[in-house]
Amino acid sequence: MKTRWIATPYIVWMIIFTVVPLLLVFFFSVTVQTDDGIVFTLEHFKKLMEPIYLKVLLRSILLAFVSTLVCLVLGYPMAMILASSDLKRKNVLVFLFVAPMWMNFLLRTYAWLTLLEKNGLINSVLSIFGIKPLNLLYNNLAVLLGMVYNFLPFMVLPIYSVLSKVDKSVIEAAQDLGANNFKVFTKVTFPLSLPGVASGITMVFMPAVTTFVVPRLLGGAQFTLIGNLIERQFVLVGDWNFGSAISIVMMILILISMGIMSRYETESVEGGFFG
Amino acid sequence: MSENIIELINISKDYDGTEALRNVSLSIKKNEFVTLLGPSGCGKTTTLRIIAGFESPTEGTILFEGENINSLPPYKRKVNTVFQRYALFTHMNVFENVAFGLRIKKYDNKTIKEKVNNVLHMVNLSGFEKRSVDSLSGGQQQRVAIARALVNEPQVLLLDEPLAALDLKLRKEMQIELKQMQKRLGITFVYVTHDQEEALTMSDTIVVMRDGAIQQIGTPVEIYNEPKNAFVADFIGESNIIDGVMLRDYLVRFAGHEFECVDKGFGENTEVDVVVRPEDIKITREEDGMIKGIIKSVTFKGVHYEMIAEANGIQWIIHSTAMSPVNSRVGLNIYPNDIQIMKKVVAE
């Protein structure tokens, strides 16, 4: 092909910033530095199987799963409202919804910190009514709140974009054939929106399972998720090999979940990742 | 109870201040094939949607078998609709699309299978049950849409330009098929189209609409031969519409000539519109013609030639199987039965 040279910068970019780092991570994960030099080993993966680390892994997946579920339950009606409102109102709503995303992720999460603190805004207001300060911070719920708050738009937007493309006459056809509003939703609207739901789930679950900022700020120092574990290996412990091994396991988990989701993302039943 | 299955009484519809329908009254008989005909924006689709229940009229009453159904939601009405672009459920196969209405009504599986197979057979789609609707051609999708509506055995089937997306040949075939189906099943069809030929071919009754108001209701023959006004005449087939003056009963003057006609009751020296169909102008030798002119252009149209002749300052469209060459001088004859006199439409 004559135009192939146009792709060269991208290929170079991908090799430098994607392929090489990935290979390095893989290399670190299966090697160890000994006195005899670098030797092949699977001990890092074995280490990850220890109960203490398995617990962290499980907790990460569980929290990510729950926050994805909460995002879905909150996000789907939101997407429906967005999709069904008229054009003028829709633009305002979408703007209001997206505006917080223009702020820095860290900043947004810090904002929750000041809200939830022992002397924070919520507790100050409560104290006016004579309610003792609550422990709002440094627990599962606080981390969950942070995740849902940060990742909700990633659930709403794909669902909204699929819903707004659903032909209105298809809805009318269902009504015409005797379906009341509830039946229209369960038999037509929801099935047609599944591709959006699937990509929403993928887009929330992936960052949720690997995040380390949210648990560190809202979960406290001792609150460890898999993302914190990886971060600690690289930044504090300096065990790049173990950190890489955890990363590889994470990547495999994410690939599997993406594979499952992509089956639903394709619109026809026949196609898809494993088609 | 009257034999009218649907009655629209003084229906008006406003969309944010713009009038889509003005005082539309219409009675539809059982087993009738009624066509709403008009240019786009004339309110024909709005009328259909009001019958289906997707729109509610701003004013007026809809009766179904004599009962007021103004506030009845679409899913409770005993009508089914075939949508313009079919609106099939893309996440279901052909069988499930057709079975949709029956499943909602909670028929048992055996009955559903039987009914769906029957109706698919009727629309020549047996064997397509498991196909996804995306893999079907336009004509096949259209049949699925018809089957999906018919399987519910509605008393009235509403069709919104169902053939608009098909090519000419397929459209002609489907016109005949639809008409036969309607006769065989004894279902009332309310059919929306902007294609006057389609309307003439299929309908028992044609309702010509313009700017949200009904212009004329009649059989195809009535509409074609006795259009009530210049708009109907122009919309239904090609016409020569000429300003004329009704001198007295049975005598009209237009194009600088006095013609005998069969109309009366317009008063004396009244301004009127005169309609002459292109096939009703007879070309003769110049000296035998009531008016004399010259052929300006000739177009071959298959069965006939379309010729434009200029005579007495008017361009006449003439259809004839015999061709007169361009620039030849001819005489034109128009006989009393072929002259249609209409009151002038007051400019709106």
Chai-1 contact restraints between the chains, C-beta under 6 A:
chainA,res_idxA,chainB,res_idxB,connection_type,confidence,min_distance_angstrom,max_distance_angstrom,comment,restraint_id
A,S169,B,F83,contact,1.0,0.0,6.0,A-B,restraint_1
A,S169,B,A87,contact,1.0,0.0,6.0,A-B,restraint_2
A,V170,B,A87,contact,1.0,0.0,6.0,A-B,restraint_3
A,E172,B,F54,contact,1.0,0.0,6.0,A-B,restraint_4
A,A173,B,F83,contact,1.0,0.0,6.0,A-B,restraint_5
A,A173,B,A87,contact,1.0,0.0,6.0,A-B,restraint_6
A,Q175,B,P74,contact,1.0,0.0,6.0,A-B,restraint_7
A,Q175,B,Y75,contact,1.0,0.0,6.0,A-B,restraint_8
A,D176,B,P74,contact,1.0,0.0,6.0,A-B,restraint_9
A,D176,B,N80,contact,1.0,0.0,6.0,A-B,restraint_10
A,D176,B,T81,contact,1.0,0.0,6.0,A-B,restraint_11
A,L177,B,F100,contact,1.0,0.0,6.0,A-B,restraint_12
A,L177,B,G101,contact,1.0,0.0,6.0,A-B,restraint_13
A,G178,B,Y75,contact,1.0,0.0,6.0,A-B,restraint_14
A,G178,B,G101,contact,1.0,0.0,6.0,A-B,restraint_15
A,G178,B,I104,contact,1.0,0.0,6.0,A-B,restraint_16
A,G178,B,K105,contact,1.0,0.0,6.0,A-B,restraint_17
A,A179,B,Y75,contact,1.0,0.0,6.0,A-B,restraint_18
A,A179,B,I104,contact,1.0,0.0,6.0,A-B,restraint_19
A,N180,B,Y75,contact,1.0,0.0,6.0,A-B,restraint_20
A,K183,B,I104,contact,1.0,0.0,6.0,A-B,restraint_21
A,P191,B,H91,contact,1.0,0.0,6.0,A-B,restraint_22
A,L192,B,H91,contact,1.0,0.0,6.0,A-B,restraint_23
